[in-house]
Amino acid sequence: MKKSFLTLTLLILALNFSYAQNDGAGNTGLSFLKLGVTSRAISLGEAVVSNTTDASSTHYNPAAMFQGPKVNALFMHNEQILGIRTEFLSAKVSMEKFAFGLSLNNTSIDEIEVREITGEPLDKFTAQDFALGLSAAYKVNEKLTFGVTGKFIYEKIYIDNASGYAMDIGGLYNDVKNNFSIGASLSNWGSMNELRTEATKLPTAVRFGGAYFISIKSISETGVVVAVDGFKVLDGGKFHANAGAEFQYKDFLFVRAGYQTGFEDKGLTTGIGLKYKGFSLDYAFVPYKFSLGNSHTFTLGTSF
């Protein structure tokens, strides 16, 4: 096997991992850390830093773990082209002054063939990235909260692997009486060990935004959440303005749509959700351009 060809193959593989959100790809890696982790968030264009209401707050803004039900757990599965598969598992519990969460984010590509420039496959392998996170948040008062997530990160491509640590920090101001919230977070601040000869640089990013709830007074427990976020990878990333809206009917039916700017291969996002007796099922659909296909995301959740 020619070493140069294997090296090129691994480089192409790394780029494939980051195709869905390739801003800053020339400067940072581990792009799975930038991918959406729940159907609700994805269908809202990921404009959720200030209005995350489930355990995905461990990913987007740990300060938001006080929002929504006191106890929530969820599981997300997403499939995209090139056999890229992502799973996200998270749980959170909130008390009077403190909240805690746990999350696991895993992205993999199976059955990748190792070849010489010509000839039959010499081997097959699975490329994998995952992050294990522990989150904690503190409520300063009824409106202001802060949170932090510590993460262990691992990546493996063929026979090479590396690990590292990162931190997320976030803040949230939630004025329930006036139906609005604003939030901000800094994600993936940390470092990795060397992968073969060079350490992968983490995609440290900032996210900030706000949300407003418009109540439909003629129908009880019904309204529309409108949210706007800004997102940027600090090292070479484009600025993305994201917007989303969610129609909520009696805490049972949720219809969502969003839009993300700054991506050449996508923009519109849509989704739907159902909730009944403490259980939820959500779906997100994202069409890609340039014949890249579509992304389908399913999330199961439970609250009590």
C-alpha positions in Angstrom: 0.0 0.0 0.0 1.3 3.4 -0.8 1.4 5.6 2.3 0.8 8.8 0.4 -2.5 7.3 -1.0 -3.6 6.2 2.4 -2.9 9.7 3.8 -4.9 11.3 1.0 -7.8 8.9 1.7 -7.8 9.8 5.3 -7.8 13.5 4.5 -10.7 13.1 2.1 -12.6 11.2 4.8 -12.0 14.0 7.3 -13.4 16.4 4.8 -16.4 14.2 4.3 -17.2 14.3 8.0 -17.4 18.1 7.8 -19.3 18.6 4.6 -22.6 19.5 6.3 -21.1 22.5 8.1 -17.8 23.2 6.4 -17.2 26.8 7.6 -13.7 27.0 9.1 -12.9 23.5 7.7 -9.5 24.6 6.7 -8.6 25.7 10.3 -10.6 23.3 12.5 -11.7 19.7 12.6 -14.2 17.5 14.5 -17.1 19.1 12.7 -19.6 16.7 14.4 -19.4 19.1 17.3 -21.2 21.7 15.1 -24.0 19.4 13.8 -27.5 19.7 15.2 -28.4 17.3 17.9 -32.2 17.2 18.0 -35.1 17.3 15.6 -36.6 20.4 17.2 -33.3 22.3 17.0 -32.6 21.3 13.4 -36.1 22.1 12.2 -35.8 25.6 13.8 -32.6 26.3 11.9 -30.7 25.8 15.2 -32.0 29.1 16.5 -32.3 27.7 20.0 -29.6 29.2 22.2 -32.3 31.0 24.2 -35.3 28.7 23.9 -34.1 25.1 24.3 -36.7 23.4 26.4 -35.3 19.8 26.7 -32.0 18.0 27.4 -30.4 19.3 24.3 -29.6 22.3 26.4 -26.5 20.4 27.4 -25.2 20.9 23.8 -26.6 24.4 22.9 -26.6 26.3 26.2 -26.2 24.6 29.6 -27.8 27.6 31.3 -31.1 26.6 29.6 -31.4 23.4 31.6 -33.9 25.1 33.9 -36.3 25.6 31.0 -39.0 23.1 30.2 -39.7 20.0 32.3 -37.6 19.4 35.4 -36.6 16.0 34.2 -36.1 15.1 30.6 -34.2 12.5 28.6 -34.0 12.2 24.8 -32.4 10.1 22.0 -31.7 11.4 18.5 -30.8 9.5 15.3 -29.8 11.2 12.1 -28.7 9.8 8.7 -27.1 11.7 5.8 -25.3 10.8 2.6 -22.0 8.9 2.5 -23.2 6.7 5.3 -22.7 9.4 8.0 -24.8 8.5 11.1 -25.2 10.5 14.2 -26.7 9.6 17.6 -27.2 12.0 20.5 -28.3 10.8 24.0 -28.9 13.3 26.8 -30.7 13.7 30.1 -31.1 16.6 32.5 -32.7 17.3 35.9 -33.3 20.7 37.4 -33.9 21.7 41.0 -34.6 25.0 42.8 -31.1 26.4 42.4 -29.1 23.8 40.5 -29.5 21.7 37.3 -27.4 18.8 36.1 -27.1 17.0 32.7 -25.3 14.2 30.9 -24.8 13.8 27.2 -23.3 11.5 24.6 -22.7 12.7 21.0 -21.5 10.1 18.5 -20.9 10.3 14.7 -19.6 7.4 12.6 -19.1 6.1 9.1 -19.1 2.2 8.7 -17.6 -0.1 6.2 -15.0 2.2 4.8 -12.7 0.4 2.4 -8.9 0.7 2.5 -7.5 0.3 -1.0 -4.4 0.7 -3.0 -4.6 3.0 -6.0 -5.8 -0.1 -8.0 -6.9 -3.5 -6.9 -9.3 -5.1 -4.3 -10.0 -3.6 -0.9 -7.3 -4.5 1.7 -9.4 -3.8 4.8 -12.5 -2.1 6.1 -12.9 0.1 9.1 -15.3 2.5 10.9 -14.4 6.1 11.5 -15.8 7.5 14.7 -16.0 10.8 16.7 -17.7 11.0 20.0 -18.1 13.4 22.9 -19.2 12.6 26.5 -20.4 15.7 28.4 -21.3 16.5 32.0 -23.2 19.7 32.6 -24.2 21.9 35.6 -26.1 25.1 35.9 -26.9 27.7 38.6 -30.0 29.9 38.9 -29.1 33.4 40.1 -32.7 34.4 40.3 -36.0 33.7 38.5 -34.7 35.3 35.3 -30.9 34.8 35.2 -29.1 31.4 34.9 -25.5 30.3 34.0 -24.2 26.9 33.0 -21.1 24.9 32.0 -20.4 21.7 30.3 -17.2 19.7 30.4 -16.5 17.3 27.6 -14.2 14.4 26.8 -13.7 14.1 23.1 -12.4 11.1 21.1 -11.7 10.6 17.4 -10.6 7.5 15.4 -9.8 7.2 11.7 -8.5 3.8 10.7 -5.5 3.0 13.0 -5.1 6.5 14.3 -6.9 8.0 17.3 -6.8 11.0 19.6 -8.6 12.4 22.6 -9.0 15.7 24.3 -11.1 17.9 26.5 -13.3 20.9 26.0 -15.7 23.2 27.9 -18.9 25.0 27.0 -20.2 28.0 29.0 -23.6 29.7 28.6 -25.9 32.3 30.1 -29.6 32.9 29.8 -32.0 35.7 30.7 -35.6 34.4 30.6 -38.5 36.8 31.3 -41.5 34.5 31.5 -43.9 37.3 32.3 -43.1 39.2 29.2 -42.6 36.1 27.0 -39.1 36.7 25.8 -35.6 35.2 26.5 -32.0 36.0 25.4 -29.0 33.7 25.6 -25.4 33.2 24.6 -22.9 30.4 24.7 -19.2 29.6 24.0 -18.7 26.0 22.8 -15.8 23.7 22.3 -13.1 25.6 24.1 -10.3 23.2 24.6 -7.6 21.1 22.9 -6.9 17.6 21.5 -3.9 15.3 21.5 -2.1 14.5 18.2 -3.8 12.5 15.6 -0.9 10.8 13.8 1.4 13.8 13.6 -0.8 16.8 14.3 -3.5 17.7 16.8 -6.9 18.5 15.5 -8.0 22.0 16.3 -11.5 22.2 18.0 -14.2 24.3 16.4 -14.5 26.9 19.2 -17.7 28.8 18.5 -20.0 31.5 19.8 -23.8 31.5 19.6 -26.2 34.2 20.7 -29.8 35.0 20.2 -33.3 35.7 21.4 -36.8 34.2 21.3 -40.3 35.6 21.8 -43.5 33.7 22.5 -46.7 35.1 20.8 -49.8 33.7 22.6 -53.0 33.0 20.6 -55.4 34.0 23.3 -58.5 32.6 21.5 -57.1 29.1 21.9 -55.7 28.0 25.3 -52.1 26.7 25.5 -51.5 27.7 21.9 -49.0 30.1 20.3 -46.0 30.7 18.2 -42.3 30.9 19.3 -40.1 33.1 17.0 -36.4 32.9 17.5 -33.2 34.4 15.9 -29.6 33.3 16.5 -26.1 34.2 15.4 -23.4 31.5 15.1 -19.7 31.7 14.3 -16.7 29.4 14.5 -14.0 31.8 15.8 -11.1 30.5 13.7 -12.0 31.1 10.1 -15.7 30.4 10.2 -18.5 32.3 8.4 -21.1 34.1 10.4 -24.5 32.3 10.2 -27.8 34.1 11.0 -30.4 31.5 11.9 -34.1 32.0 12.3 -37.0 29.7 13.3 -40.6 29.6 14.2 -42.6 27.0 16.1 -46.4 26.7 16.2 -47.5 25.1 19.4 -51.0 23.7 19.8 -52.1 22.7 23.4 -48.7 21.2 24.2 -49.6 18.4 21.8 -48.8 19.3 18.2 -45.7 21.3 17.1 -45.1 22.5 13.5 -41.7 24.1 12.8 -39.7 25.8 10.1 -36.4 27.6 10.0 -33.7 29.0 7.8 -29.9 29.1 8.1 -27.7 31.6 6.1 -24.1 31.2 5.1 -24.2 27.6 3.8 -23.9 26.8 0.1 -25.5 23.4 0.4 -28.6 24.1 2.6 -30.9 26.8 3.9 -34.5 25.8 4.6 -35.3 23.5 7.6 -38.7 22.0 8.6 -40.1 19.6 11.1 -43.0 18.4 13.2 -43.5 17.1 16.8 -46.0 15.3 18.9 -46.2 15.1 22.7 -48.5 13.0 24.8 -48.5 12.0 28.5 -44.8 12.7 29.0 -43.5 11.2 25.8 -42.5 13.1 22.6 -41.7 12.2 19.0 -40.0 14.8 16.7 -38.9 14.8 13.1 -36.8 17.2 11.1 -36.3 17.4 7.3 -33.5 19.3 5.7 -33.1 19.3 1.9 -29.6 19.7 0.5 -28.6 21.2 -2.8 -26.1 19.9 -5.5 -27.7 16.5 -5.5 -26.5 15.8 -1.9 -29.8 14.3 -0.9 -31.9 15.0 2.2 -31.3 14.8 5.9 -33.8 13.0 8.2 -33.7 13.3 11.9 -35.8 11.5 14.5 -35.9 12.2 18.3 -37.6 10.3 21.1 -38.1 12.0 24.5 -39.6 11.5 27.9 -40.3 14.0 30.6 -41.6 13.9 34.2 
